[in-house]
Structure formats: structure tokens, C-alpha cells
């Protein structure tokens, strides 16, 4: 918005500059002339100058001199030079000799005197500029005194040109100057009419006008064809300044209705540039004529407040409701276009007018501190934590927890020692995340019901805090598997039913599992052994060690402990280990990897011997080359810290694309990016991603390059190209070379508090006076800071953030960002007031 | 330890007369034993001196009528052991669950003998090192630069045996009865010796001096058999249910208030005991008169020559003669055994029965001397529970933690949590912590923020009087701001002359929480640790100086502050605004979306989902979140290609939600304006 303002301010200045008849360069200061003779001999025809004659410096003229000096620059823009002529003592000519001439300024065009001004009419820069221009634009600006004069002019102009009628309370005022300056630019286009008669003001405006404030009407006389028809009038709603007049005239000059045949997102009109909204009337071929009429009607109503465009739906493909008939584009950058279904034109007008009203209210709010708190509170106490809200909406449902043993301080140790393996969920019954996990846990219990050797139990830390702290549970929820009441493994994975079940099942088998025979090892790689393990969707990992490689084996076993429950790990170190590994063309120590769904077995030489390295390597090896990204598995790939080359697909990806992508992924073993795809059917939240990037869902499949970690740019693979390895590679090269323009950029926004807190400190102050900072307190307390004041400072940013759960309220209740500032200002004021009382 | 060894060697060399210990504790009452327990658990070299042959000798005698007025709640409906300590006022702190008082007595107000038995068990089961039959009769200092505090404490017992310690913990209680001297005070019986057999008072008229629980307890015992009882003291009666101070008159003892207000002969009077005089007539009856009348009289001349007030004012209130006058004026600290060099000074005003100590419980006169137990009550006299077992068991632990840090380099115990646990850790503590609850406005939990506020450190039950010295006293750093969590009663709510039962006394709305009257959690936020000066200049009656922000959790009838919307949500907003971050929890799906659409993630995604601990949530829960409008359901979204006409409704919903267009914009705005 400010940027736009700048833009048109500069255009105006440029305009003025062009309009000035004498593009005179150099200093714009007062010219000094030694003598009247010298001055008059130098006067050129057509050149305008304002001169005053002074014998010496007379003390009374001093303030006038200052004003006239400072107006020299302003007048220069209009081609008027300001000259001070020194009168020699003996000079008794027309200008220097007479006493009263010395108290006047003279306006010459060439050497012809146009007007003289008494110096007391030139009391400041505004009056000088206004009066000089008024004199110069004698023809362009008509001065009227009666309504009849005005009507006469109007009648003459009908069908020819438009009229600008201005009322100013007095000449020589800033408003007068503004009208004159505008007339200087637009005088040749529109007829300017000026009055200082309050009666005329009353005659031209509807309600009781304020005679002390200026008033400007644009009269659309040019389109009037019948002499009896009156000119439509559009008043300037803002104060009379040069900028506002210019803006108004510019708007009046713009076409009433713009016809649009391209993407409304890309449209920019003079209205948007001037910070006004643009209303689109969505039209169709069949209803074009009626729509055009509606548009014109609306445009007249909104003239000066908003632009109106007619958008043909036949020419532009819109991903919006068929029923939508109106769209609103606001000048605020980044605000999406709103598509609406409105019943009649009044609704369009109220929509625009109330928008500006809202804006007005927001601006006023800084002053109204009183009702602030109550307004805010309406939203503050609405739960905006999705987990807490979901859990509390679900609290009346009784959970099927019969399968889950309740452990207490009394039975905890005895229960653990009785079973070989006990799964314990530590939770707090008041805590939302715990309760959410408890729900998944009850589903796990249902899944695993009847699975031998699995005992599920739970400890409510709200009931047994001693037990939980004794077990070193500091966070809720915590899931542990205790083995015979001794060792325990803490779960560190996703809190989902499937993930928990798989962890519990996998934890049943020792990790790594020692395989005794070659057959077992082979069966293990095929996923057939041991039978209690679910073979599907788990990659099997087999460590093969010769007896000589005991160090690597120890590390592998240690890594197994860490990865227990997450990875299917086997270990083979019989005498024929060498034979087994050579089958897969590696030599021990080695890892054999049988990926789920793939027949082949990969052999990887084990070179690392530290446990940490080995854990990391195993984790890395378990990642897919061309994974399907899902909600649970994304973090594994995020951790690589690489950009994503991701293919969004409406369902399963086609064979061809899959093949091309795989080629791409496999081609470069040390990829600097993650090649992956997303199945929108399986991960519908992907639509949310696309909507954020493109506002609407582009045609699928869609290949994107997302710089998740650096810069956050999103590039879209050209949809006209087919997804082949070659095309992608050349596109990537272009990306790297910086030749592509990002389609979107990930928001850089910080996660600020979604809403302000109750400001108890401020509420307490009036009733607890001793709370306010004491006069003797350290300077650090002055001025007292509003709670979280600093942090609240940035909250307007976060409000606008289109996060899915906050969008509805954040946009629905506009301007909360400003609301936050009002109490802050108030808080800053109040202690100050109290101090002065003290 | 090296120092200690060295020091003890030094002692051994300088003369075998001194027996050295790092810590000496005087008194094996509840506070002494509590201190011994912590010293023992920490493996410190300590000894407890007890003048009697068994612990808790005060309780062997007092209260005279044997009924403890500290509650012993058997059932709370909860199994939370920490919470239950809020309603168990007799147990000492220990890890041994056998040592819970409710295992010793089933009475709500237990017998004092049970307390003696309990303390004996406490000392013996935990094998505390108590030296009985040792009365310390003199304490002095020995300057020594090597000593922890620049001096050693030299203790002498009744057998002239000497002991030397680096640190002295005085848990001797207040056991010296307060006496007043006025003409005729020789006729006054003391509470410590008065008969507790009601039969001894049959048909008698009794005057009781004093207005504390011991006075009322004495009256209660004989209320049914006396002619009438009058009670006189300088100040008006203070009822504990009006003042929230357990040291004031408890309802269990206030039978006399009943009979007084129902005009059943008993009565209460206000007057200065110093002005009083008692004269005995020939029949042995005691007459009340004023010291003023006796000034110029020769008492030996007999009662007839003495002017009684009723001679001039014939309706003088206490004109009826009394058969007995009983003094129940409480006790004071025994200052006599401390050498002058220790500068053990009595407090000023109403705390003159206690020695002067700092809010860290260290003596104002001597470094290294800490006062524990009842004698330390000057810190929170008439405010909190520091003079009673259920209070000082926590302050004793706090002193122990201060000492551990000061002398053994063991910093104050703390737990580090990720910032996502901030709201939870506070909610957990305010709901179960007993130390915060009992020692309201005295002990506080402190949350020290780590850099960038991604983690925080949680310290429990720190004495807020020494908040400014936190870094030095705890060995923890408070460079990035801190939260102080305390419990408070509403200001101006309670007091001796206040009506605490007025209508609408309880606040229910979270937004008016600062006006809460009953005990409720208050959280202070400071960007910087308050300085000593700020602590000194804090508003009167305020436990802490003006914070940068404050939050009150609205009082709760059940003292259960776990309501998601009334308690947790406003707290979260407060914490969020102090930290400038978003502390909401998100389902994994939301985090997934954020990961693809934002360069930064909210803490709960950052510390959960990204570390592969996302909350996937069950189908039902996600459905609820969608219904609440807090999660978007994209399952039916399909903007690409041909849209089936029946999906109209769904997509319209999305459109509306997406762009935030209210269904009726006009009405919406009108409503907003009306507000």
C-alpha cells in the first residue's frame, strides 16, 4: 500500500514537471536583480515572473520576504520565477518610486503586468502559490458567485467536457492552492470552477455541509447528450489535498467498467494501484448484456471507492463455484481473491463500503482503548489447540481399555516381573496428548488382542507421580517395553496405531536375531522366518560376520539394541558366513538388505565399527530410493536436509513416470536431493500443500522442486513437458542456473502466539495502585512493559498466516493485529498518567 | 569433604575435647528429624542433639489436652501421594511409605501421643543419628578461616562435653512459656502445669489470659463444668477460617465463641495484660483490678484498702471474682544458650518470640547458622504455614538444598524439559505439589528459560524471599528470563474483620482470575532475575516485585486446575505471549502440511513430529478436530478436472473457510459494530 502511494505520488510529480512550461534547471532560489532597468530589459515574452521591488530591506516586509523566498521553489514548477528587484535610492520610477508600490508584488508575463498583489494577501507559501496560479489560470478556472453562474457553465459544457467544481472557504488557503495546482495540470482537460460562496456549497451537496471545510465535485457532463439531463456528480470524499484531487480525477478518468479476459490474480488497474478494491462481475456469454448493465450500475455507485471489471468466464478458466457471480480483489498484496455468490447489487456495494468501514474502524481503534479487552476476550477463550479440542470433544466416549492392565504403585513391580515382556504407557489423565495417544493405544490393544506374549498396561502419572518419577518418566506420554521387570526400551516413534503395533510386535523378537543355519538366514531374508514376525512391509536386514569380525559384530548387536522395535535385524556368524555373503558378492562383515516388496537382496560392506555410525548407516540404508512420502515417514526424509523433487499424483503413479523417476533417483547414487512422490488419495493433506503453493490445485500429476531447507522456493515442472529423466534433468539444470522463476516460496513466518493473553497486570493496576512501578524503582522498570509486549509486536504477521486451523478465524475477524496494539499503547500511556499525578 | 576431613583432623590435633561434625542439629523434634533425614539421604556428616531421652519432647507435654489440631485426612479420593500431602499435616517427608501419619492414626485430629510415637519411629526406622539426653547449654563461635563460614560452632552440653560443627541447624522450637508480670501474677497458673481434669474446675469461675489455640483448648476442656469462663487478651480474636492462617483460632476449639455469642455466661474481653493486677481476697477469690489503682497502695494492707474498678464504675465487666486465673500466652524461642558473638536477636513487634533470620532461614547475625521448624516462623508469621509441621517440612528441605549447593557443590535439583512441556509441567505442579500449596506465597517453583526458549529448567520449591540470589543459592543460571509459580489467596479477601462468606466470593471466569479470592496459582514472568533492590522495593504485602507479566489461574472449587478451557488455555496464552511463540499441539498431519509450506515449524512439530514422534491421532480425534474447524479435511477435495455436481456443498465450505468469507458479511459486521 505505501509502495503504491509512492508510485503515484512520483508519477504526479513527474506530471507536474512536464507540465511546467519552462523546464528551468538550476537553483530555484530567489533571483536578485540590481535595478528595475536591468529587470525589465531582461523580461522575455511568455515568461512569467513575480517581482517585488524594495529600496532596501524594510523591516516590515521581512516575514513576507521569507515566505516569498520559500515559495520561489514551488512557483518554479509552474514556470514562474520570483525576482527581487533592488531599487536604487534615487530611482523614482513607477515601481520603485511610489510608496504603495513597494508594498506590492507584481506578476508579469513577458513585460506585461498581469496583476499586482498587496503583500498582506501573500501571507504564506500557500497563499502565494494559490494567488499567483489563480491569476495565471484566469481562463482555465472560472470563479462563480451564484448558482445560476454554475448552471450556465454546466449547460455549456454538456456533451463537451467534464467539470470540476470546488468550494473553498477562502482564497489563499492550502485547499485553494491544491485546487489551483490541480487546475494547472488538468485545466486543459476539465473545466475548473471555483467558489467561496457557502450558498453554492449548500446547493450542491446533499446534507448539511460544513462551510469551513472545502468540497470538490466531479461533474460528468461530457457524456450528457440531452440538455435537460443533469450531469452526474461524484464528490471527493477525502480532504482537499493535491494528492487526493489528483487521485480523484485519475479515478474519474478511468474507464467505468474494465473488460477483463485474463486471470484476475494478474489483473492490475488504476484502482488497485491507488489502493482501492476491484470488484469483478463474473459474466457469461449468454448474460453479457445484463451483466454489463449491472456492472455499469455498480460502477456508478462505487465510483471513487472501487473499480469494477467485467470478467468473462468463457474466456478465463476459473476454479471456483459455478454459482459465484462476484469476485473481490483487495489491493493488499498476498490477499487471495474472494469469490462470492451475491443476490443483488446492494450487496456488492455494502461489501465494498463495509470493507472500507472496517478499515476505518481498525484505524480508529488505536484511540478506542476502552472496549478493546472485551472484544478480544471473545476469541481468547476459544480453544484453538486442535489436539486439546479434539480430545475434549471426545471425552464422553468411553474408551475400550479392558484389554489394558492398570498398573499402580502397588502392583507395578510384581506385574512386570511376572510377564516376560510388558508394554507400559505412562500418561497423565488430564493431558491432551496423553489422552490422544491413549486412544491409539486402545486401538493397538484391539489389534493385538490374542497375540501371545504381549501384555499391554498403563500407568496414570496423575495418580502415581512417585512411580513415574521413580521410573524417570518426565514427559507424557512415554511408552516403554519392560523385559522381565529389568531392562526397558523406550519408544521413540510416531504415536500412531500402526506404528505402535509394529513396534510392539517387532520388539518381541530379539534384535538382532541370531540365526543358526543357512536355511534360517535365507528364510529370514525372504521374510519367512521367524514366523511370529509380520513379514510384510518390513525391510529385513541381516548382518553377516565371520568369526574374525567380532568387533563389528558387537557394534552391530549394540545397534540392534538401539533400533529394537523399529528395524527387523538378523545376525549370522556361523562358519559358512563367508559363503552366504559371497552369494550376494560381499565379504563379511557385511549387511544383507532385503527390501519389502522387492525380490533382490542388496549386499553392503560394513566398514564402520562405531555403534552410532552403524545405527546411522542402517537408518540411512533403510530409506527408499524413490519413496512415497506419507505423513508418518516424512521426518525420516526431512532429516536428510536436502531439497525434495516430489511428484504429486492423484492416485498411484503411472508405470512410465515411476520408471523415469526411478531412473533419475538411481542414476546418481549420492543424490543432493530427495526424489519422492506423494499419493494425494492416500495423503489428502497434499491438496493443502498444493493449495498453499498455487491457490488452486493445478493439473496432476505435478512435479515440484521444493527447497525445504534453504530459501523455501517451490518450482513447478512445466506441465507441457512430459516427465522423463532427460526433461527433468535439463529443467534441474535451469533451476540450478537460476533461470526459472519460483512458483511459490515457503512462508518464513515465525510461529508467534496465536492470540494475546489476558493482561492481568494492566487490569490489576487501577485497583492495586501499589503495583504500579514506584518512583524510586530502578530505571529498568520505566516505562513498564506490557506483558509480552515485545513478543506481541509481531503478532499481526502471524495472524495473516494461512495455517489451516487459524484461517477461518484469522481472516473472519480482520485486523486482530491492530487490536493487539491498542492495549499495548494503552498500557504505555497509563503509568505515564499516574506519574504526573504523583 | 577434603576440607571437612582436614578440619576434623585439626580438631583431633587441637584437643580431643571437641567432637566434630559437619552439621549439628539442635533438637530432635519434627524439624530436627526432618533435617536429619535429608542430611542422612545426602550422606552428610551430621548429629542431632536432643535434651530428652526421645524425640519430640514438646509433643510429650503439649498440647496439654492431647488433641492435635493438624488434620490427618485419611481419604481424598485420590491416590496421588504428593497431592495427598496437601491434606496430611502431620507426616514428615520421607521416601518410606510406612511413615505416613495416616498409618498411625485414624483420627482426623490425632492424639499428641501418636505424634510422639510417630517421631520415635521416624528416627529409628530411618536410622537417624540422634544423640539423646544431650541438652546444649551453650553455643559459641571459633574463628577459623578454613571453616566453611569463617568460623566453627562450639557447642557445650549439660555434661560440659564439647562439640564442634561447621554448620549449625537450630531446630529447638519455641518452648519457653511467655509470662507476664503484673501485681498478683503469682496467683496465675500456667498452661504448662494447669490441671487438665475438668472435675477440678467444677462450679468454678475461670479467667483465661490469652486468646490463642491453647487458651481456647483449655476453655473447651472445662466449658461444661465451670460457672463461666472469661478470656482476656490485648487483641481481638482471629479466626483461622477468616485469616487462612492455621495458627489462628481453629474452629475445633471455638466452643467458647458459641457460648459467648449466645449469652451463655462465657465471655471475651480486650485489654492490655500489662495494665492488669490481681488481688486475692480472704476467701481466696481473685479480683481483677488495674495496676493504676495499686501504684500508691500498700498491698499488704489487704484487699479492703484497694480500690477496685467497680468501686468507681459499678458495671465494670470483670467485677465478678474468679476462682482461678490461667495463663495461656504461648511460647518463645530460647535465646539464652547463644553466646553474644552469635548475635541471635529477637525479632521486632509481633515476631519477637522468634530469632531474626533471613528469608533463606539463615540467622541474620551468624553465617552458617540456620533456624528450622517453628522457630523459623518469623519468615511467614501469620501468613503461611512455616511454623507448623506441614509447612516447615518443606522449608527444611529448601534449606537442605541451599546447603548442598553452598557446601557440596550440588546444585538445586532441576529437570530440563523441551519448551513444549512448559504448560504441562506447570499444570502438573499446581495440581499436585504439596509444598507450593502448604507454603503458599513463600515457596515457589522456578522455571528458568534456556537460550532461545527451546528448553527450560524446572526448580521446585525455592524460597522466594531470596529470589534475587537465585543463581548463587542454587548454582543454576537465570539469564534468559524466568517464571515464578506460587499459590496465593486473593488480596483483601481474608482478614480478622472480613466477611469471608459474602455472596459471589468465588470467581468463575478465567478473564477475571486476578480477582480470585481462594488459594490459586499465580505465575510471574520476569525477563531478568529481580535484583535485591527490586525485591526490597516490592509493593507492601507482595511476595515479589512487579513482574513483566503476571497470570492468575482462576480459583477452583475442587482445587483441580486441569480444565482445558478455563485453566490450561489462558495459561498457554500467557506463556505463549511471554515467550513469543506458539505452544499449541498439532496432529502429525498439520505438521506435515507446515513442513511443506513453512520454513519454520511450531515448537510442537519441531520437537515432536520432526523427531519422528508426531501425534497421528485416531480417526475419531481427527474427525473431532475437523468438526471444530481446527483441522482441514482434504479427503473429499478434488479441484482438478471435472467436478461432480454433488460436491458443490463441500467445496463451497472449503471456499468459505479458505478465504474466510463470512456467510453473511453484512450481518457479521453489524454485529461487530454493536459490540
HADDOCK unambig.tbl for C-alpha pairs under 7 A between the chains (distance, minus, plus):
assign (segid A and resid 338 and name CA) (segid B and resid 659 and name CA) 6.27 0.50 0.50
assign (segid A and resid 381 and name CA) (segid B and resid 565 and name CA) 6.73 0.50 0.50
assign (segid A and resid 383 and name CA) (segid B and resid 565 and name CA) 6.43 0.50 0.50
assign (segid A and resid 383 and name CA) (segid B and resid 569 and name CA) 6.80 0.50 0.50
assign (segid A and resid 384 and name CA) (segid B and resid 630 and name CA) 6.79 0.50 0.50
assign (segid A and resid 385 and name CA) (segid B and resid 584 and name CA) 5.25 0.50 0.50
assign (segid A and resid 385 and name CA) (segid B and resid 585 and name CA) 6.00 0.50 0.50
assign (segid A and resid 386 and name CA) (segid B and resid 585 and name CA) 6.83 0.50 0.50
assign (segid A and resid 386 and name CA) (segid B and resid 586 and name CA) 6.29 0.50 0.50
assign (segid A and resid 386 and name CA) (segid B and resid 625 and name CA) 5.53 0.50 0.50
assign (segid A and resid 386 and name CA) (segid B and resid 630 and name CA) 5.29 0.50 0.50
assign (segid A and resid 386 and name CA) (segid B and resid 631 and name CA) 6.75 0.50 0.50
assign (segid A and resid 387 and name CA) (segid B and resid 585 and name CA) 5.91 0.50 0.50
assign (segid A and resid 387 and name CA) (segid B and resid 586 and name CA) 6.17 0.50 0.50
assign (segid A and resid 387 and name CA) (segid B and resid 587 and name CA) 6.65 0.50 0.50
assign (segid A and resid 389 and name CA) (segid B and resid 625 and name CA) 6.62 0.50 0.50
assign (segid A and resid 390 and name CA) (segid B and resid 621 and name CA) 5.23 0.50 0.50
assign (segid A and resid 390 and name CA) (segid B and resid 622 and name CA) 6.90 0.50 0.50
assign (segid A and resid 390 and name CA) (segid B and resid 624 and name CA) 4.88 0.50 0.50
assign (segid A and resid 390 and name CA) (segid B and resid 625 and name CA) 4.78 0.50 0.50
assign (segid A and resid 391 and name CA) (segid B and resid 621 and name CA) 6.42 0.50 0.50
assign (segid A and resid 393 and name CA) (segid B and resid 624 and name CA) 6.43 0.50 0.50
assign (segid A and resid 394 and name CA) (segid B and resid 621 and name CA) 6.92 0.50 0.50
assign (segid A and resid 430 and name CA) (segid B and resid 562 and name CA) 6.07 0.50 0.50
assign (segid A and resid 436 and name CA) (segid B and resid 617 and name CA) 6.01 0.50 0.50
assign (segid A and resid 437 and name CA) (segid B and resid 617 and name CA) 6.81 0.50 0.50
assign (segid A and resid 439 and name CA) (segid B and resid 618 and name CA) 6.55 0.50 0.50
assign (segid A and resid 440 and name CA) (segid B and resid 617 and name CA) 6.61 0.50 0.50
assign (segid A and resid 440 and name CA) (segid B and resid 618 and name CA) 5.66 0.50 0.50
assign (segid A and resid 462 and name CA) (segid B and resid 80 and name CA) 6.53 0.50 0.50
assign (segid A and resid 463 and name CA) (segid B and resid 78 and name CA) 6.82 0.50 0.50
assign (segid A and resid 463 and name CA) (segid B and resid 79 and name CA) 5.28 0.50 0.50
assign (segid A and resid 463 and name CA) (segid B and resid 80 and name CA) 4.50 0.50 0.50
assign (segid A and resid 464 and name CA) (segid B and resid 79 and name CA) 6.75 0.50 0.50
assign (segid A and resid 464 and name CA) (segid B and resid 80 and name CA) 5.35 0.50 0.50
assign (segid A and resid 465 and name CA) (segid B and resid 80 and name CA) 6.40 0.50 0.50
assign (segid A and resid 492 and name CA) (segid B and resid 613 and name CA) 6.24 0.50 0.50
assign (segid A and resid 493 and name CA) (segid B and resid 612 and name CA) 5.31 0.50 0.50
assign (segid A and resid 493 and name CA) (segid B and resid 613 and name CA) 4.87 0.50 0.50
assign (segid A and resid 494 and name CA) (segid B and resid 612 and name CA) 5.55 0.50 0.50
assign (segid A and resid 494 and name CA) (segid B and resid 613 and name CA) 4.30 0.50 0.50
assign (segid A and resid 494 and name CA) (segid B and resid 614 and name CA) 4.96 0.50 0.50
assign (segid A and resid 494 and name CA) (segid B and resid 615 and name CA) 6.35 0.50 0.50
assign (segid A and resid 494 and name CA) (segid B and resid 616 and name CA) 6.90 0.50 0.50
assign (segid A and resid 495 and name CA) (segid B and resid 613 and name CA) 6.26 0.50 0.50
assign (segid A and resid 495 and name CA) (segid B and resid 614 and name CA) 5.99 0.50 0.50
assign (segid A and resid 495 and name CA) (segid B and resid 615 and name CA) 4.95 0.50 0.50
assign (segid A and resid 495 and name CA) (segid B and resid 616 and name CA) 5.68 0.50 0.50
assign (segid A and resid 496 and name CA) (segid B and resid 615 and name CA) 6.76 0.50 0.50
assign (segid A and resid 496 and name CA) (segid B and resid 616 and name CA) 5.01 0.50 0.50
assign (segid A and resid 496 and name CA) (segid B and resid 617 and name CA) 6.31 0.50 0.50
assign (segid A and resid 631 and name CA) (segid B and resid 588 and name CA) 6.62 0.50 0.50
assign (segid A and resid 631 and name CA) (segid B and resid 589 and name CA) 5.99 0.50 0.50
assign (segid A and resid 631 and name CA) (segid B and resid 592 and name CA) 5.89 0.50 0.50
assign (segid A and resid 635 and name CA) (segid B and resid 609 and name CA) 6.96 0.50 0.50
assign (segid A and resid 635 and name CA) (segid B and resid 610 and name CA) 5.04 0.50 0.50
assign (segid A and resid 635 and name CA) (segid B and resid 611 and name CA) 6.78 0.50 0.50
assign (segid A and resid 635 and name CA) (segid B and resid 612 and name CA) 5.80 0.50 0.50
assign (segid A and resid 684 and name CA) (segid B and resid 634 and name CA) 5.16 0.50 0.50
assign (segid A and resid 684 and name CA) (segid B and resid 635 and name CA) 5.22 0.50 0.50
assign (segid A and resid 685 and name CA) (segid B and resid 589 and name CA) 6.99 0.50 0.50
assign (segid A and resid 685 and name CA) (segid B and resid 593 and name CA) 6.70 0.50 0.50
assign (segid A and resid 685 and name CA) (segid B and resid 634 and name CA) 5.62 0.50 0.50
assign (segid A and resid 687 and name CA) (segid B and resid 634 and name CA) 6.44 0.50 0.50
assign (segid A and resid 688 and name CA) (segid B and resid 593 and name CA) 6.91 0.50 0.50
assign (segid A and resid 688 and name CA) (segid B and resid 634 and name CA) 6.98 0.50 0.50
assign (segid A and resid 689 and name CA) (segid B and resid 593 and name CA) 6.09 0.50 0.50
assign (segid A and resid 689 and name CA) (segid B and resid 596 and name CA) 6.50 0.50 0.50
assign (segid A and resid 689 and name CA) (segid B and resid 597 and name CA) 6.42 0.50 0.50
assign (segid A and resid 692 and name CA) (segid B and resid 597 and name CA) 6.92 0.50 0.50
assign (segid A and resid 697 and name CA) (segid B and resid 639 and name CA) 5.67 0.50 0.50
assign (segid A and resid 697 and name CA) (segid B and resid 640 and name CA) 5.97 0.50 0.50
assign (segid A and resid 698 and name CA) (segid B and resid 640 and name CA) 6.61 0.50 0.50
assign (segid A and resid 699 and name CA) (segid B and resid 640 and name CA) 5.89 0.50 0.50
assign (segid A and resid 708 and name CA) (segid B and resid 596 and name CA) 6.81 0.50 0.50
assign (segid A and resid 708 and name CA) (segid B and resid 599 and name CA) 6.77 0.50 0.50
assign (segid A and resid 709 and name CA) (segid B and resid 599 and name CA) 6.92 0.50 0.50
assign (segid A and resid 712 and name CA) (segid B and resid 599 and name CA) 6.25 0.50 0.50
assign (segid A and resid 746 and name CA) (segid B and resid 597 and name CA) 4.96 0.50 0.50
assign (segid A and resid 746 and name CA) (segid B and resid 598 and name CA) 4.86 0.50 0.50
assign (segid A and resid 746 and name CA) (segid B and resid 599 and name CA) 5.76 0.50 0.50
assign (segid A and resid 747 and name CA) (segid B and resid 597 and name CA) 6.35 0.50 0.50
assign (segid A and resid 747 and name CA) (segid B and resid 598 and name CA) 4.63 0.50 0.50
assign (segid A and resid 747 and name CA) (segid B and resid 599 and name CA) 5.92 0.50 0.50
assign (segid A and resid 748 and name CA) (segid B and resid 598 and name CA) 6.16 0.50 0.50
assign (segid A and resid 748 and name CA) (segid B and resid 599 and name CA) 5.27 0.50 0.50
assign (segid A and resid 748 and name CA) (segid B and resid 600 and name CA) 6.50 0.50 0.50
assign (segid A and resid 750 and name CA) (segid B and resid 600 and name CA) 6.45 0.50 0.50
assign (segid A and resid 751 and name CA) (segid B and resid 581 and name CA) 5.42 0.50 0.50
assign (segid A and resid 751 and name CA) (segid B and resid 582 and name CA) 5.34 0.50 0.50
assign (segid A and resid 751 and name CA) (segid B and resid 602 and name CA) 5.57 0.50 0.50
assign (segid A and resid 752 and name CA) (segid B and resid 580 and name CA) 5.39 0.50 0.50
assign (segid A and resid 752 and name CA) (segid B and resid 581 and name CA) 4.30 0.50 0.50
assign (segid A and resid 752 and name CA) (segid B and resid 582 and name CA) 5.22 0.50 0.50
assign (segid A and resid 753 and name CA) (segid B and resid 576 and name CA) 5.17 0.50 0.50
assign (segid A and resid 753 and name CA) (segid B and resid 577 and name CA) 5.67 0.50 0.50
assign (segid A and resid 753 and name CA) (segid B and resid 580 and name CA) 5.76 0.50 0.50
assign (segid A and resid 753 and name CA) (segid B and resid 581 and name CA) 4.93 0.50 0.50
assign (segid A and resid 753 and name CA) (segid B and resid 582 and name CA) 4.57 0.50 0.50
assign (segid A and resid 754 and name CA) (segid B and resid 582 and name CA) 6.39 0.50 0.50
assign (segid A and resid 755 and name CA) (segid B and resid 573 and name CA) 6.87 0.50 0.50
assign (segid A and resid 756 and name CA) (segid B and resid 573 and name CA) 6.47 0.50 0.50
assign (segid A and resid 756 and name CA) (segid B and resid 577 and name CA) 6.39 0.50 0.50
assign (segid A and resid 757 and name CA) (segid B and resid 570 and name CA) 6.62 0.50 0.50
assign (segid A and resid 757 and name CA) (segid B and resid 573 and name CA) 4.90 0.50 0.50
assign (segid A and resid 757 and name CA) (segid B and resid 574 and name CA) 4.88 0.50 0.50
assign (segid A and resid 757 and name CA) (segid B and resid 577 and name CA) 6.47 0.50 0.50
assign (segid A and resid 758 and name CA) (segid B and resid 511 and name CA) 6.43 0.50 0.50
assign (segid A and resid 760 and name CA) (segid B and resid 514 and name CA) 6.33 0.50 0.50
assign (segid A and resid 760 and name CA) (segid B and resid 550 and name CA) 6.20 0.50 0.50
assign (segid A and resid 760 and name CA) (segid B and resid 551 and name CA) 6.34 0.50 0.50
assign (segid A and resid 761 and name CA) (segid B and resid 549 and name CA) 6.21 0.50 0.50
assign (segid A and resid 761 and name CA) (segid B and resid 550 and name CA) 5.89 0.50 0.50
assign (segid A and resid 770 and name CA) (segid B and resid 539 and name CA) 5.41 0.50 0.50
assign (segid A and resid 771 and name CA) (segid B and resid 539 and name CA) 6.11 0.50 0.50
assign (segid A and resid 771 and name CA) (segid B and resid 546 and name CA) 6.32 0.50 0.50
assign (segid A and resid 777 and name CA) (segid B and resid 534 and name CA) 6.89 0.50 0.50
assign (segid A and resid 777 and name CA) (segid B and resid 537 and name CA) 6.95 0.50 0.50
assign (segid A and resid 785 and name CA) (segid B and resid 548 and name CA) 6.23 0.50 0.50
assign (segid A and resid 786 and name CA) (segid B and resid 548 and name CA) 6.71 0.50 0.50
assign (segid A and resid 786 and name CA) (segid B and resid 549 and name CA) 6.93 0.50 0.50
assign (segid A and resid 787 and name CA) (segid B and resid 548 and name CA) 5.29 0.50 0.50
assign (segid A and resid 787 and name CA) (segid B and resid 549 and name CA) 4.08 0.50 0.50
assign (segid A and resid 787 and name CA) (segid B and resid 578 and name CA) 6.64 0.50 0.50
assign (segid A and resid 788 and name CA) (segid B and resid 549 and name CA) 6.79 0.50 0.50
assign (segid A and resid 788 and name CA) (segid B and resid 577 and name CA) 4.91 0.50 0.50
assign (segid A and resid 788 and name CA) (segid B and resid 578 and name CA) 4.44 0.50 0.50
assign (segid A and resid 791 and name CA) (segid B and resid 577 and name CA) 6.16 0.50 0.50
assign (segid A and resid 791 and name CA) (segid B and resid 578 and name CA) 6.77 0.50 0.50
assign (segid A and resid 791 and name CA) (segid B and resid 579 and name CA) 6.84 0.50 0.50
assign (segid A and resid 791 and name CA) (segid B and resid 580 and name CA) 4.47 0.50 0.50
assign (segid A and resid 792 and name CA) (segid B and resid 577 and name CA) 6.31 0.50 0.50
assign (segid A and resid 792 and name CA) (segid B and resid 580 and name CA) 6.65 0.50 0.50
assign (segid A and resid 804 and name CA) (segid B and resid 631 and name CA) 6.46 0.50 0.50
assign (segid A and resid 804 and name CA) (segid B and resid 632 and name CA) 6.25 0.50 0.50
assign (segid A and resid 805 and name CA) (segid B and resid 629 and name CA) 6.40 0.50 0.50
assign (segid A and resid 805 and name CA) (segid B and resid 630 and name CA) 4.11 0.50 0.50
assign (segid A and resid 805 and name CA) (segid B and resid 631 and name CA) 5.32 0.50 0.50
assign (segid A and resid 805 and name CA) (segid B and resid 632 and name CA) 6.98 0.50 0.50
assign (segid A and resid 806 and name CA) (segid B and resid 630 and name CA) 6.98 0.50 0.50
assign (segid A and resid 807 and name CA) (segid B and resid 658 and name CA) 6.64 0.50 0.50
assign (segid A and resid 807 and name CA) (segid B and resid 660 and name CA) 6.58 0.50 0.50
assign (segid A and resid 808 and name CA) (segid B and resid 657 and name CA) 5.23 0.50 0.50
assign (segid A and resid 808 and name CA) (segid B and resid 658 and name CA) 6.87 0.50 0.50
assign (segid A and resid 808 and name CA) (segid B and resid 660 and name CA) 5.06 0.50 0.50
assign (segid A and resid 811 and name CA) (segid B and resid 660 and name CA) 5.07 0.50 0.50
assign (segid A and resid 812 and name CA) (segid B and resid 660 and name CA) 4.98 0.50 0.50
assign (segid A and resid 812 and name CA) (segid B and resid 661 and name CA) 6.34 0.50 0.50
assign (segid A and resid 812 and name CA) (segid B and resid 662 and name CA) 6.25 0.50 0.50
